[in-house]
Amino acid sequence: MGGLHGFMSWNRSILTDSGGFQVFSLNELRKVSEGGVTFRSHLDGSSHFFSPESAMAAQIGWAADIIMALTSAPSIRRSGNGSATRWR
């Protein structure tokens, strides 16, 4: 067993989340753009960018069995210039 399965010593299916809920819930700490979302760490203020592709790559790298795609909530898609609608 490798990836999350080895780390957790778990031989059953593992579902991972892309962080889409955090895009919605961390409104003060995120900026949605054409390519994805940038979060500012609440611990040290550092920036972290996630695109739909990088969220998938991370979950694949963890050897997850069920992978959730990074999407944005409807209230976010309607805000700003609407660019996030292209990566939902």
PyMOL Python script that loads the backbone (N, CA, C, O; Angstrom):
from pymol import cmd

cmd.read_pdbstr("""\
ATOM      1  N   MET A   1       0.840  -1.186   0.000  1.00  0.00           N
ATOM      2  CA  MET A   1       0.000   0.000   0.000  1.00  0.00           C
ATOM      3  C   MET A   1       0.884   1.247   0.000  1.00  0.00           C
ATOM      4  O   MET A   1       1.834   1.364   0.774  1.00  0.00           O
ATOM      5  N   GLY A   2       0.540   2.169  -0.890  1.00  0.00           N
ATOM      6  CA  GLY A   2       1.259   3.432  -0.958  1.00  0.00           C
ATOM      7  C   GLY A   2       0.307   4.591  -0.791  1.00  0.00           C
ATOM      8  O   GLY A   2      -0.876   4.391  -0.515  1.00  0.00           O
ATOM      9  N   GLY A   3       0.808   5.799  -0.954  1.00  0.00           N
ATOM     10  CA  GLY A   3      -0.020   6.994  -0.880  1.00  0.00           C
ATOM     11  C   GLY A   3      -0.772   7.085   0.433  1.00  0.00           C
ATOM     12  O   GLY A   3      -0.252   6.713   1.484  1.00  0.00           O
ATOM     13  N   LEU A   4      -1.991   7.577   0.369  1.00  0.00           N
ATOM     14  CA  LEU A   4      -2.810   7.708   1.570  1.00  0.00           C
ATOM     15  C   LEU A   4      -3.106   6.359   2.209  1.00  0.00           C
ATOM     16  O   LEU A   4      -3.181   6.252   3.433  1.00  0.00           O
ATOM     17  N   HIS A   5      -3.273   5.329   1.383  1.00  0.00           N
ATOM     18  CA  HIS A   5      -3.571   4.003   1.927  1.00  0.00           C
ATOM     19  C   HIS A   5      -2.462   3.535   2.868  1.00  0.00           C
ATOM     20  O   HIS A   5      -2.741   3.032   3.957  1.00  0.00           O
ATOM     21  N   GLY A   6      -1.217   3.698   2.454  1.00  0.00           N
ATOM     22  CA  GLY A   6      -0.094   3.316   3.307  1.00  0.00           C
ATOM     23  C   GLY A   6       0.018   4.208   4.529  1.00  0.00           C
ATOM     24  O   GLY A   6       0.249   3.724   5.636  1.00  0.00           O
ATOM     25  N   PHE A   7      -0.146   5.517   4.332  1.00  0.00           N
ATOM     26  CA  PHE A   7      -0.059   6.468   5.428  1.00  0.00           C
ATOM     27  C   PHE A   7      -1.087   6.163   6.511  1.00  0.00           C
ATOM     28  O   PHE A   7      -0.804   6.254   7.705  1.00  0.00           O
ATOM     29  N   MET A   8      -2.301   5.793   6.059  1.00  0.00           N
ATOM     30  CA  MET A   8      -3.401   5.533   6.995  1.00  0.00           C
ATOM     31  C   MET A   8      -3.528   4.063   7.383  1.00  0.00           C
ATOM     32  O   MET A   8      -4.321   3.718   8.258  1.00  0.00           O
ATOM     33  N   SER A   9      -2.743   3.193   6.731  1.00  0.00           N
ATOM     34  CA  SER A   9      -2.894   1.738   6.923  1.00  0.00           C
ATOM     35  C   SER A   9      -4.349   1.334   6.685  1.00  0.00           C
ATOM     36  O   SER A   9      -4.964   0.643   7.497  1.00  0.00           O
ATOM     37  N   TRP A  10      -4.877   1.784   5.551  1.00  0.00           N
ATOM     38  CA  TRP A  10      -6.294   1.580   5.214  1.00  0.00           C
ATOM     39  C   TRP A  10      -6.364   0.942   3.834  1.00  0.00           C
ATOM     40  O   TRP A  10      -5.907   1.533   2.856  1.00  0.00           O
ATOM     41  N   ASN A  11      -6.936  -0.264   3.744  1.00  0.00           N
ATOM     42  CA  ASN A  11      -6.977  -0.958   2.451  1.00  0.00           C
ATOM     43  C   ASN A  11      -8.339  -0.870   1.768  1.00  0.00           C
ATOM     44  O   ASN A  11      -8.616  -1.634   0.844  1.00  0.00           O
ATOM     45  N   ARG A  12      -9.171   0.032   2.203  1.00  0.00           N
ATOM     46  CA  ARG A  12     -10.466   0.259   1.565  1.00  0.00           C
ATOM     47  C   ARG A  12     -10.407   1.567   0.767  1.00  0.00           C
ATOM     48  O   ARG A  12      -9.382   2.247   0.745  1.00  0.00           O
ATOM     49  N   SER A  13     -11.498   1.897   0.130  1.00  0.00           N
ATOM     50  CA  SER A  13     -11.541   3.101  -0.710  1.00  0.00           C
ATOM     51  C   SER A  13     -11.375   4.373   0.113  1.00  0.00           C
ATOM     52  O   SER A  13     -11.835   4.470   1.251  1.00  0.00           O
ATOM     53  N   ILE A  14     -10.700   5.348  -0.500  1.00  0.00           N
ATOM     54  CA  ILE A  14     -10.516   6.666   0.122  1.00  0.00           C
ATOM     55  C   ILE A  14     -11.014   7.725  -0.855  1.00  0.00           C
ATOM     56  O   ILE A  14     -10.635   7.736  -2.027  1.00  0.00           O
ATOM     57  N   LEU A  15     -11.871   8.616  -0.353  1.00  0.00           N
ATOM     58  CA  LEU A  15     -12.372   9.750  -1.117  1.00  0.00           C
ATOM     59  C   LEU A  15     -11.618  10.995  -0.653  1.00  0.00           C
ATOM     60  O   LEU A  15     -11.498  11.244   0.546  1.00  0.00           O
ATOM     61  N   THR A  16     -11.117  11.766  -1.600  1.00  0.00           N
ATOM     62  CA  THR A  16     -10.458  13.032  -1.263  1.00  0.00           C
ATOM     63  C   THR A  16     -11.266  14.189  -1.831  1.00  0.00           C
ATOM     64  O   THR A  16     -11.971  14.051  -2.831  1.00  0.00           O
ATOM     65  N   ASP A  17     -11.144  15.323  -1.171  1.00  0.00           N
ATOM     66  CA  ASP A  17     -11.866  16.527  -1.587  1.00  0.00           C
ATOM     67  C   ASP A  17     -10.891  17.514  -2.203  1.00  0.00           C
ATOM     68  O   ASP A  17      -9.725  17.569  -1.814  1.00  0.00           O
ATOM     69  N   SER A  18     -11.365  18.283  -3.153  1.00  0.00           N
ATOM     70  CA  SER A  18     -10.526  19.216  -3.897  1.00  0.00           C
ATOM     71  C   SER A  18     -10.269  20.531  -3.182  1.00  0.00           C
ATOM     72  O   SER A  18      -9.322  21.242  -3.518  1.00  0.00           O
ATOM     73  N   GLY A  19     -11.087  20.860  -2.214  1.00  0.00           N
ATOM     74  CA  GLY A  19     -10.994  22.156  -1.553  1.00  0.00           C
ATOM     75  C   GLY A  19     -12.063  23.127  -2.012  1.00  0.00           C
ATOM     76  O   GLY A  19     -12.017  24.305  -1.658  1.00  0.00           O
ATOM     77  N   GLY A  20     -13.019  22.659  -2.788  1.00  0.00           N
ATOM     78  CA  GLY A  20     -14.083  23.532  -3.288  1.00  0.00           C
ATOM     79  C   GLY A  20     -14.883  24.207  -2.188  1.00  0.00           C
ATOM     80  O   GLY A  20     -15.284  25.361  -2.340  1.00  0.00           O
ATOM     81  N   PHE A  21     -15.121  23.513  -1.085  1.00  0.00           N
ATOM     82  CA  PHE A  21     -15.863  24.140   0.013  1.00  0.00           C
ATOM     83  C   PHE A  21     -15.059  25.285   0.609  1.00  0.00           C
ATOM     84  O   PHE A  21     -15.621  26.309   0.996  1.00  0.00           O
ATOM     85  N   GLN A  22     -13.732  25.111   0.682  1.00  0.00           N
ATOM     86  CA  GLN A  22     -12.885  26.173   1.218  1.00  0.00           C
ATOM     87  C   GLN A  22     -12.908  27.407   0.308  1.00  0.00           C
ATOM     88  O   GLN A  22     -12.790  28.534   0.789  1.00  0.00           O
ATOM     89  N   VAL A  23     -13.058  27.198  -0.988  1.00  0.00           N
ATOM     90  CA  VAL A  23     -13.197  28.335  -1.913  1.00  0.00           C
ATOM     91  C   VAL A  23     -14.417  29.158  -1.509  1.00  0.00           C
ATOM     92  O   VAL A  23     -14.394  30.388  -1.563  1.00  0.00           O
ATOM     93  N   PHE A  24     -15.465  28.477  -1.109  1.00  0.00           N
ATOM     94  CA  PHE A  24     -16.696  29.145  -0.696  1.00  0.00           C
ATOM     95  C   PHE A  24     -16.575  29.737   0.711  1.00  0.00           C
ATOM     96  O   PHE A  24     -16.933  30.894   0.932  1.00  0.00           O
ATOM     97  N   SER A  25     -16.071  28.944   1.660  1.00  0.00           N
ATOM     98  CA  SER A  25     -16.130  29.332   3.068  1.00  0.00           C
ATOM     99  C   SER A  25     -15.029  30.285   3.518  1.00  0.00           C
ATOM    100  O   SER A  25     -15.206  30.995   4.507  1.00  0.00           O
ATOM    101  N   LEU A  26     -13.904  30.318   2.821  1.00  0.00           N
ATOM    102  CA  LEU A  26     -12.795  31.189   3.228  1.00  0.00           C
ATOM    103  C   LEU A  26     -12.758  32.461   2.389  1.00  0.00           C
ATOM    104  O   LEU A  26     -11.709  32.848   1.874  1.00  0.00           O
ATOM    105  N   ASN A  27     -13.890  33.092   2.260  1.00  0.00           N
ATOM    106  CA  ASN A  27     -14.053  34.270   1.414  1.00  0.00           C
ATOM    107  C   ASN A  27     -12.994  35.341   1.686  1.00  0.00           C
ATOM    108  O   ASN A  27     -12.478  35.946   0.746  1.00  0.00           O
ATOM    109  N   GLU A  28     -12.667  35.581   2.950  1.00  0.00           N
ATOM    110  CA  GLU A  28     -11.715  36.639   3.294  1.00  0.00           C
ATOM    111  C   GLU A  28     -10.283  36.264   2.930  1.00  0.00           C
ATOM    112  O   GLU A  28      -9.422  37.140   2.841  1.00  0.00           O
ATOM    113  N   LEU A  29     -10.014  34.981   2.719  1.00  0.00           N
ATOM    114  CA  LEU A  29      -8.649  34.503   2.508  1.00  0.00           C
ATOM    115  C   LEU A  29      -8.393  34.023   1.087  1.00  0.00           C
ATOM    116  O   LEU A  29      -7.347  33.431   0.820  1.00  0.00           O
ATOM    117  N   ARG A  30      -9.326  34.265   0.167  1.00  0.00           N
ATOM    118  CA  ARG A  30      -9.149  33.734  -1.186  1.00  0.00           C
ATOM    119  C   ARG A  30      -9.454  34.756  -2.254  1.00  0.00           C
ATOM    120  O   ARG A  30     -10.199  35.715  -2.048  1.00  0.00           O
ATOM    121  N   LYS A  31      -8.842  34.514  -3.418  1.00  0.00           N
ATOM    122  CA  LYS A  31      -9.127  35.323  -4.600  1.00  0.00           C
ATOM    123  C   LYS A  31      -9.313  34.364  -5.772  1.00  0.00           C
ATOM    124  O   LYS A  31      -8.402  33.613  -6.120  1.00  0.00           O
ATOM    125  N   VAL A  32     -10.493  34.395  -6.373  1.00  0.00           N
ATOM    126  CA  VAL A  32     -10.816  33.535  -7.508  1.00  0.00           C
ATOM    127  C   VAL A  32     -10.388  34.241  -8.787  1.00  0.00           C
ATOM    128  O   VAL A  32     -10.634  35.436  -8.956  1.00  0.00           O
ATOM    129  N   SER A  33      -9.750  33.503  -9.685  1.00  0.00           N
ATOM    130  CA  SER A  33      -9.297  34.064 -10.959  1.00  0.00           C
ATOM    131  C   SER A  33      -9.656  33.110 -12.094  1.00  0.00           C
ATOM    132  O   SER A  33     -10.241  32.051 -11.872  1.00  0.00           O
ATOM    133  N   GLU A  34      -9.298  33.501 -13.299  1.00  0.00           N
ATOM    134  CA  GLU A  34      -9.544  32.680 -14.479  1.00  0.00           C
ATOM    135  C   GLU A  34      -8.948  31.275 -14.327  1.00  0.00           C
ATOM    136  O   GLU A  34      -9.561  30.290 -14.741  1.00  0.00           O
ATOM    137  N   GLY A  35      -7.768  31.187 -13.741  1.00  0.00           N
ATOM    138  CA  GLY A  35      -7.069  29.904 -13.673  1.00  0.00           C
ATOM    139  C   GLY A  35      -7.340  29.068 -12.454  1.00  0.00           C
ATOM    140  O   GLY A  35      -6.994  27.887 -12.440  1.00  0.00           O
ATOM    141  N   GLY A  36      -7.949  29.632 -11.419  1.00  0.00           N
ATOM    142  CA  GLY A  36      -8.190  28.878 -10.196  1.00  0.00           C
ATOM    143  C   GLY A  36      -8.414  29.799  -9.020  1.00  0.00           C
ATOM    144  O   GLY A  36      -9.106  30.812  -9.131  1.00  0.00           O
ATOM    145  N   VAL A  37      -7.828  29.445  -7.894  1.00  0.00           N
ATOM    146  CA  VAL A  37      -8.031  30.223  -6.672  1.00  0.00           C
ATOM    147  C   VAL A  37      -6.707  30.333  -5.919  1.00  0.00           C
ATOM    148  O   VAL A  37      -5.933  29.378  -5.850  1.00  0.00           O
ATOM    149  N   THR A  38      -6.465  31.513  -5.360  1.00  0.00           N
ATOM    150  CA  THR A  38      -5.303  31.735  -4.515  1.00  0.00           C
ATOM    151  C   THR A  38      -5.790  31.955  -3.096  1.00  0.00           C
ATOM    152  O   THR A  38      -6.640  32.808  -2.842  1.00  0.00           O
ATOM    153  N   PHE A  39      -5.236  31.166  -2.164  1.00  0.00           N
ATOM    154  CA  PHE A  39      -5.555  31.308  -0.755  1.00  0.00           C
ATOM    155  C   PHE A  39      -4.400  31.981  -0.041  1.00  0.00           C
ATOM    156  O   PHE A  39      -3.237  31.766  -0.383  1.00  0.00           O
ATOM    157  N   ARG A  40      -4.725  32.796   0.952  1.00  0.00           N
ATOM    158  CA  ARG A  40      -3.725  33.369   1.843  1.00  0.00           C
ATOM    159  C   ARG A  40      -3.806  32.590   3.144  1.00  0.00           C
ATOM    160  O   ARG A  40      -4.883  32.465   3.727  1.00  0.00           O
ATOM    161  N   SER A  41      -2.678  32.067   3.604  1.00  0.00           N
ATOM    162  CA  SER A  41      -2.634  31.281   4.830  1.00  0.00           C
ATOM    163  C   SER A  41      -3.053  32.125   6.028  1.00  0.00           C
ATOM    164  O   SER A  41      -2.601  33.259   6.191  1.00  0.00           O
ATOM    165  N   HIS A  42      -3.921  31.560   6.863  1.00  0.00           N
ATOM    166  CA  HIS A  42      -4.314  32.245   8.093  1.00  0.00           C
ATOM    167  C   HIS A  42      -3.211  32.163   9.143  1.00  0.00           C
ATOM    168  O   HIS A  42      -3.269  32.856  10.159  1.00  0.00           O
ATOM    169  N   LEU A  43      -2.202  31.319   8.905  1.00  0.00           N
ATOM    170  CA  LEU A  43      -1.110  31.165   9.859  1.00  0.00           C
ATOM    171  C   LEU A  43       0.030  32.147   9.632  1.00  0.00           C
ATOM    172  O   LEU A  43       0.490  32.805  10.566  1.00  0.00           O
ATOM    173  N   ASP A  44       0.493  32.243   8.357  1.00  0.00           N
ATOM    174  CA  ASP A  44       1.652  33.092   8.090  1.00  0.00           C
ATOM    175  C   ASP A  44       1.463  34.069   6.928  1.00  0.00           C
ATOM    176  O   ASP A  44       2.394  34.792   6.574  1.00  0.00           O
ATOM    177  N   GLY A  45       0.271  34.097   6.334  1.00  0.00           N
ATOM    178  CA  GLY A  45      -0.013  35.027   5.252  1.00  0.00           C
ATOM    179  C   GLY A  45       0.530  34.628   3.894  1.00  0.00           C
ATOM    180  O   GLY A  45       0.368  35.374   2.928  1.00  0.00           O
ATOM    181  N   SER A  46       1.179  33.459   3.793  1.00  0.00           N
ATOM    182  CA  SER A  46       1.726  33.012   2.513  1.00  0.00           C
ATOM    183  C   SER A  46       0.600  32.679   1.539  1.00  0.00           C
ATOM    184  O   SER A  46      -0.502  32.309   1.946  1.00  0.00           O
ATOM    185  N   SER A  47       0.895  32.815   0.243  1.00  0.00           N
ATOM    186  CA  SER A  47      -0.098  32.551  -0.806  1.00  0.00           C
ATOM    187  C   SER A  47       0.072  31.146  -1.361  1.00  0.00           C
ATOM    188  O   SER A  47       1.187  30.642  -1.493  1.00  0.00           O
ATOM    189  N   HIS A  48      -1.062  30.519  -1.685  1.00  0.00           N
ATOM    190  CA  HIS A  48      -1.084  29.171  -2.252  1.00  0.00           C
ATOM    191  C   HIS A  48      -2.111  29.142  -3.374  1.00  0.00           C
ATOM    192  O   HIS A  48      -3.291  29.406  -3.143  1.00  0.00           O
ATOM    193  N   PHE A  49      -1.669  28.823  -4.587  1.00  0.00           N
ATOM    194  CA  PHE A  49      -2.551  28.803  -5.757  1.00  0.00           C
ATOM    195  C   PHE A  49      -2.975  27.374  -6.068  1.00  0.00           C
ATOM    196  O   PHE A  49      -2.152  26.458  -6.057  1.00  0.00           O
ATOM    197  N   PHE A  50      -4.264  27.187  -6.346  1.00  0.00           N
ATOM    198  CA  PHE A  50      -4.810  25.893  -6.745  1.00  0.00           C
ATOM    199  C   PHE A  50      -5.644  26.074  -8.001  1.00  0.00           C
ATOM    200  O   PHE A  50      -6.541  26.917  -8.044  1.00  0.00           O
ATOM    201  N   SER A  51      -5.352  25.294  -9.005  1.00  0.00           N
ATOM    202  CA  SER A  51      -6.161  25.248 -10.222  1.00  0.00           C
ATOM    203  C   SER A  51      -6.924  23.927 -10.205  1.00  0.00           C
ATOM    204  O   SER A  51      -6.584  23.040  -9.422  1.00  0.00           O
ATOM    205  N   PRO A  52      -7.935  23.772 -11.041  1.00  0.00           N
ATOM    206  CA  PRO A  52      -8.598  22.474 -11.131  1.00  0.00           C
ATOM    207  C   PRO A  52      -7.592  21.362 -11.438  1.00  0.00           C
ATOM    208  O   PRO A  52      -7.689  20.259 -10.900  1.00  0.00           O
ATOM    209  N   GLU A  53      -6.632  21.665 -12.302  1.00  0.00           N
ATOM    210  CA  GLU A  53      -5.638  20.655 -12.685  1.00  0.00           C
ATOM    211  C   GLU A  53      -4.707  20.298 -11.528  1.00  0.00           C
ATOM    212  O   GLU A  53      -4.393  19.125 -11.325  1.00  0.00           O
ATOM    213  N   SER A  54      -4.265  21.299 -10.772  1.00  0.00           N
ATOM    214  CA  SER A  54      -3.349  21.003  -9.664  1.00  0.00           C
ATOM    215  C   SER A  54      -4.070  20.279  -8.526  1.00  0.00           C
ATOM    216  O   SER A  54      -3.466  19.452  -7.843  1.00  0.00           O
ATOM    217  N   ALA A  55      -5.352  20.580  -8.316  1.00  0.00           N
ATOM    218  CA  ALA A  55      -6.123  19.868  -7.297  1.00  0.00           C
ATOM    219  C   ALA A  55      -6.271  18.397  -7.678  1.00  0.00           C
ATOM    220  O   ALA A  55      -6.154  17.519  -6.823  1.00  0.00           O
ATOM    221  N   MET A  56      -6.525  18.127  -8.953  1.00  0.00           N
ATOM    222  CA  MET A  56      -6.618  16.741  -9.421  1.00  0.00           C
ATOM    223  C   MET A  56      -5.271  16.037  -9.316  1.00  0.00           C
ATOM    224  O   MET A  56      -5.202  14.891  -8.870  1.00  0.00           O
ATOM    225  N   ALA A  57      -4.191  16.721  -9.726  1.00  0.00           N
ATOM    226  CA  ALA A  57      -2.851  16.127  -9.683  1.00  0.00           C
ATOM    227  C   ALA A  57      -2.465  15.750  -8.253  1.00  0.00           C
ATOM    228  O   ALA A  57      -1.878  14.693  -8.024  1.00  0.00           O
ATOM    229  N   ALA A  58      -2.794  16.610  -7.300  1.00  0.00           N
ATOM    230  CA  ALA A  58      -2.480  16.304  -5.901  1.00  0.00           C
ATOM    231  C   ALA A  58      -3.217  15.056  -5.447  1.00  0.00           C
ATOM    232  O   ALA A  58      -2.624  14.176  -4.823  1.00  0.00           O
ATOM    233  N   GLN A  59      -4.498  14.972  -5.753  1.00  0.00           N
ATOM    234  CA  GLN A  59      -5.292  13.823  -5.327  1.00  0.00           C
ATOM    235  C   GLN A  59      -4.835  12.536  -6.012  1.00  0.00           C
ATOM    236  O   GLN A  59      -4.832  11.470  -5.397  1.00  0.00           O
ATOM    237  N   ILE A  60      -4.453  12.636  -7.271  1.00  0.00           N
ATOM    238  CA  ILE A  60      -3.917  11.474  -7.978  1.00  0.00           C
ATOM    239  C   ILE A  60      -2.595  11.057  -7.331  1.00  0.00           C
ATOM    240  O   ILE A  60      -2.336   9.869  -7.138  1.00  0.00           O
ATOM    241  N   GLY A  61      -1.762  12.046  -6.997  1.00  0.00           N
ATOM    242  CA  GLY A  61      -0.487  11.768  -6.337  1.00  0.00           C
ATOM    243  C   GLY A  61      -0.648  11.091  -4.991  1.00  0.00           C
ATOM    244  O   GLY A  61       0.221  10.326  -4.571  1.00  0.00           O
ATOM    245  N   TRP A  62      -1.743  11.362  -4.314  1.00  0.00           N
ATOM    246  CA  TRP A  62      -2.019  10.719  -3.031  1.00  0.00           C
ATOM    247  C   TRP A  62      -2.588   9.319  -3.202  1.00  0.00           C
ATOM    248  O   TRP A  62      -2.821   8.616  -2.218  1.00  0.00           O
ATOM    249  N   ALA A  63      -2.815   8.909  -4.454  1.00  0.00           N
ATOM    250  CA  ALA A  63      -3.396   7.587  -4.790  1.00  0.00           C
ATOM    251  C   ALA A  63      -4.804   7.425  -4.227  1.00  0.00           C
ATOM    252  O   ALA A  63      -5.167   6.355  -3.737  1.00  0.00           O
ATOM    253  N   ALA A  64      -5.593   8.497  -4.300  1.00  0.00           N
ATOM    254  CA  ALA A  64      -6.989   8.431  -3.856  1.00  0.00           C
ATOM    255  C   ALA A  64      -7.785   7.565  -4.825  1.00  0.00           C
ATOM    256  O   ALA A  64      -7.455   7.468  -6.007  1.00  0.00           O
ATOM    257  N   ASP A  65      -8.830   6.943  -4.311  1.00  0.00           N
ATOM    258  CA  ASP A  65      -9.693   6.098  -5.145  1.00  0.00           C
ATOM    259  C   ASP A  65     -10.838   6.892  -5.764  1.00  0.00           C
ATOM    260  O   ASP A  65     -11.223   6.644  -6.907  1.00  0.00           O
ATOM    261  N   ILE A  66     -11.376   7.832  -5.022  1.00  0.00           N
ATOM    262  CA  ILE A  66     -12.482   8.666  -5.480  1.00  0.00           C
ATOM    263  C   ILE A  66     -12.026  10.114  -5.333  1.00  0.00           C
ATOM    264  O   ILE A  66     -11.718  10.564  -4.229  1.00  0.00           O
ATOM    265  N   ILE A  67     -11.985  10.839  -6.446  1.00  0.00           N
ATOM    266  CA  ILE A  67     -11.413  12.178  -6.483  1.00  0.00           C
ATOM    267  C   ILE A  67     -12.494  13.192  -6.830  1.00  0.00           C
ATOM    268  O   ILE A  67     -13.243  13.007  -7.790  1.00  0.00           O
ATOM    269  N   MET A  68     -12.574  14.266  -6.044  1.00  0.00           N
ATOM    270  CA  MET A  68     -13.524  15.332  -6.303  1.00  0.00           C
ATOM    271  C   MET A  68     -12.846  16.435  -7.110  1.00  0.00           C
ATOM    272  O   MET A  68     -11.712  16.816  -6.821  1.00  0.00           O
ATOM    273  N   ALA A  69     -13.533  16.933  -8.102  1.00  0.00           N
ATOM    274  CA  ALA A  69     -13.004  18.018  -8.935  1.00  0.00           C
ATOM    275  C   ALA A  69     -13.165  19.352  -8.217  1.00  0.00           C
ATOM    276  O   ALA A  69     -14.121  19.546  -7.466  1.00  0.00           O
ATOM    277  N   LEU A  70     -12.233  20.267  -8.446  1.00  0.00           N
ATOM    278  CA  LEU A  70     -12.316  21.611  -7.876  1.00  0.00           C
ATOM    279  C   LEU A  70     -13.335  22.419  -8.666  1.00  0.00           C
ATOM    280  O   LEU A  70     -13.197  22.616  -9.874  1.00  0.00           O
ATOM    281  N   THR A  71     -14.349  22.877  -7.966  1.00  0.00           N
ATOM    282  CA  THR A  71     -15.379  23.720  -8.566  1.00  0.00           C
ATOM    283  C   THR A  71     -15.612  24.906  -7.648  1.00  0.00           C
ATOM    284  O   THR A  71     -15.125  24.927  -6.518  1.00  0.00           O
ATOM    285  N   SER A  72     -16.341  25.876  -8.123  1.00  0.00           N
ATOM    286  CA  SER A  72     -16.681  27.014  -7.272  1.00  0.00           C
ATOM    287  C   SER A  72     -18.177  27.035  -7.034  1.00  0.00           C
ATOM    288  O   SER A  72     -18.963  26.541  -7.842  1.00  0.00           O
ATOM    289  N   ALA A  73     -18.551  27.617  -5.910  1.00  0.00           N
ATOM    290  CA  ALA A  73     -19.964  27.703  -5.545  1.00  0.00           C
ATOM    291  C   ALA A  73     -20.682  28.703  -6.443  1.00  0.00           C
ATOM    292  O   ALA A  73     -20.054  29.637  -6.943  1.00  0.00           O
ATOM    293  N   PRO A  74     -21.988  28.526  -6.660  1.00  0.00           N
ATOM    294  CA  PRO A  74     -22.741  29.442  -7.528  1.00  0.00           C
ATOM    295  C   PRO A  74     -22.601  30.905  -7.143  1.00  0.00           C
ATOM    296  O   PRO A  74     -22.535  31.756  -8.030  1.00  0.00           O
ATOM    297  N   SER A  75     -22.553  31.237  -5.844  1.00  0.00           N
ATOM    298  CA  SER A  75     -22.445  32.643  -5.453  1.00  0.00           C
ATOM    299  C   SER A  75     -21.108  33.227  -5.881  1.00  0.00           C
ATOM    300  O   SER A  75     -21.024  34.421  -6.166  1.00  0.00           O
ATOM    301  N   ILE A  76     -20.073  32.421  -5.933  1.00  0.00           N
ATOM    302  CA  ILE A  76     -18.759  32.891  -6.381  1.00  0.00           C
ATOM    303  C   ILE A  76     -18.757  33.052  -7.892  1.00  0.00           C
ATOM    304  O   ILE A  76     -18.207  34.023  -8.412  1.00  0.00           O
ATOM    305  N   ARG A  77     -19.367  32.109  -8.603  1.00  0.00           N
ATOM    306  CA  ARG A  77     -19.384  32.172 -10.062  1.00  0.00           C
ATOM    307  C   ARG A  77     -20.111  33.404 -10.572  1.00  0.00           C
ATOM    308  O   ARG A  77     -19.780  33.917 -11.641  1.00  0.00           O
ATOM    309  N   ARG A  78     -21.091  33.885  -9.826  1.00  0.00           N
ATOM    310  CA  ARG A  78     -21.837  35.062 -10.263  1.00  0.00           C
ATOM    311  C   ARG A  78     -21.112  36.363  -9.947  1.00  0.00           C
ATOM    312  O   ARG A  78     -21.440  37.408 -10.509  1.00  0.00           O
ATOM    313  N   SER A  79     -20.136  36.306  -9.059  1.00  0.00           N
ATOM    314  CA  SER A  79     -19.462  37.540  -8.655  1.00  0.00           C
ATOM    315  C   SER A  79     -18.349  37.911  -9.629  1.00  0.00           C
ATOM    316  O   SER A  79     -17.915  37.091 -10.439  1.00  0.00           O
ATOM    317  N   GLY A  80     -17.903  39.140  -9.538  1.00  0.00           N
ATOM    318  CA  GLY A  80     -16.774  39.594 -10.361  1.00  0.00           C
ATOM    319  C   GLY A  80     -17.096  39.550 -11.835  1.00  0.00           C
ATOM    320  O   GLY A  80     -18.217  39.847 -12.248  1.00  0.00           O
ATOM    321  N   ASN A  81     -16.099  39.176 -12.632  1.00  0.00           N
ATOM    322  CA  ASN A  81     -16.275  39.172 -14.089  1.00  0.00           C
ATOM    323  C   ASN A  81     -16.767  37.832 -14.625  1.00  0.00           C
ATOM    324  O   ASN A  81     -16.884  37.665 -15.839  1.00  0.00           O
ATOM    325  N   GLY A  82     -17.058  36.869 -13.739  1.00  0.00           N
ATOM    326  CA  GLY A  82     -17.593  35.582 -14.177  1.00  0.00           C
ATOM    327  C   GLY A  82     -16.550  34.635 -14.718  1.00  0.00           C
ATOM    328  O   GLY A  82     -16.905  33.593 -15.269  1.00  0.00           O
ATOM    329  N   SER A  83     -15.262  34.958 -14.581  1.00  0.00           N
ATOM    330  CA  SER A  83     -14.220  34.116 -15.166  1.00  0.00           C
ATOM    331  C   SER A  83     -14.180  32.725 -14.552  1.00  0.00           C
ATOM    332  O   SER A  83     -13.797  31.767 -15.224  1.00  0.00           O
ATOM    333  N   ALA A  84     -14.567  32.597 -13.290  1.00  0.00           N
ATOM    334  CA  ALA A  84     -14.493  31.285 -12.632  1.00  0.00           C
ATOM    335  C   ALA A  84     -15.479  30.293 -13.234  1.00  0.00           C
ATOM    336  O   ALA A  84     -15.331  29.089 -13.027  1.00  0.00           O
ATOM    337  N   THR A  85     -16.471  30.758 -13.966  1.00  0.00           N
ATOM    338  CA  THR A  85     -17.447  29.832 -14.530  1.00  0.00           C
ATOM    339  C   THR A  85     -16.788  28.880 -15.519  1.00  0.00           C
ATOM    340  O   THR A  85     -17.315  27.795 -15.765  1.00  0.00           O
ATOM    341  N   ARG A  86     -15.651  29.258 -16.091  1.00  0.00           N
ATOM    342  CA  ARG A  86     -15.008  28.391 -17.073  1.00  0.00           C
ATOM    343  C   ARG A  86     -14.252  27.220 -16.454  1.00  0.00           C
ATOM    344  O   ARG A  86     -13.870  26.298 -17.175  1.00  0.00           O
ATOM    345  N   TRP A  87     -14.027  27.228 -15.150  1.00  0.00           N
ATOM    346  CA  TRP A  87     -13.341  26.097 -14.536  1.00  0.00           C
ATOM    347  C   TRP A  87     -14.196  25.339 -13.529  1.00  0.00           C
ATOM    348  O   TRP A  87     -13.671  24.587 -12.708  1.00  0.00           O
ATOM    349  N   ARG A  88     -15.499  25.531 -13.587  1.00  0.00           N
ATOM    350  CA  ARG A  88     -16.358  24.820 -12.645  1.00  0.00           C
ATOM    351  C   ARG A  88     -16.573  23.404 -13.009  1.00  0.00           C
ATOM    352  O   ARG A  88     -17.279  22.685 -12.301  1.00  0.00           O
TER     353      ARG A  88
END
""", "prot")
cmd.dss("prot")
cmd.show_as("cartoon", "prot")
cmd.util.cbc("prot")
cmd.orient("prot")
